Amino acid sequence: MRRGSIASSLAALAAALTLVSQSSPANATPLGHPHKSPWTGTWEAAATGTIAQLPDQSVRNVIHTSLGGRAARIRISNRLGTAPLELGAVTVAVQETGAPKSPDAVPGSVRTVTFHGATAAAIPAGRDAVSDPVPLRVPADANLLVSLYTPHDSGPATYHRSGLQTSFLAPAGDHTADQDGTSYTRTTGSWYYLTGVDVLGAPAAGSVVTLGDSITDGSGSTSSANHRWPDRLAARLRELPPRERLGVLNAGIAGNRVLLDGTGPSALSRLDADVLSRSGVRALVVMEGINDIKGSPNQTDPAAFEAAYREIVARAHARGIRVVGGTITPYGGNGGWTTAREAVRQSVNDLIRYGGIFDAVVDFDAVVRDPAAPDRILPDYDSGDHLHFDDTGLRAMADAIDLHSLTGKDTR
């Protein structure tokens, strides 16, 4: 399809810009069954907090797609900000192939992103914005460059702290349209403002969100290599026929908790923003709870976890989303481990396995624990802190997921 005809066919979707309130699900993008929307999520990062803003600077976020499509739309967040976020310019491009640590774009791939037809936008504090459709052939399993220019100080910047991906900063001026990345002289390991990318016409049945903490966020994996367990899950799903294929949206936050706010809003608090407001969601994998058990204040009542998990499932089911529960992995040898906390972990895992809470269960604990010391990770999977996993361990976790359980065909 020629670029002009793509642009013409997207004109009817120009109303796709949606401002989403963090605290008002009624304003959220309608979800549920994927056939209700032509869009599918290909990438996500959950907002974890704020950092100093970047007045008169450009940031070039590097992200990795799970699915491809014939057009894109960009989700930008001022969810945790305190003042309107002024965007002077936004672009999206394909990163040069084989150069995950380069700010250079594939020649001819840079596209201007608009909001209600305008190249500049102001996003109110506490809100997200979804762009107009962008005519760009988005490849699957590839890196995109999403560049934003903020001309003025808009207050604290909403960001995802632990991106485990090299992104870039240009310290002066608007360089969003640059194909050559020479002006991007500084690097960052965080993603600024960007919380999602959707694609149009993906050869897939929808998407799956992975809701979790640092283990899902990828802590312990090789930076700029896309070796988080959700990345490996995406690779497995791409091998399926299109009618069974799903994009993968990683909603992991290092340090996150189920029951209490801390590093980012709790899983319960952010469910609407990070799961239910995403495009084409068919399934949700929940693997979270270790920071509640070992963090301060400790959460010691398994019944509180059960109630939280059941609430997550009920809210997801109301949108037609299947929920897979993941058991909490071992952390013996880590500084936060005690025998009392281990007993809580075992009790919560029994609820996940046998409590009938979830549509299906993936027993991550059984996959990664050391048979000789079940409260510990297998040494071959341990990143070194006895809590997080290396690339091999994260791959084992992803390989443990029954892909059919994500679409309702599991035969457990």
Summary of the structure (lengths in Angstrom):
residues: 412
radius of gyration: 20.4
end to end distance: 43.4
largest distance: 64.3
contacts: 1528
relative contact order: 0.15
helix: 25%
strand: 29%
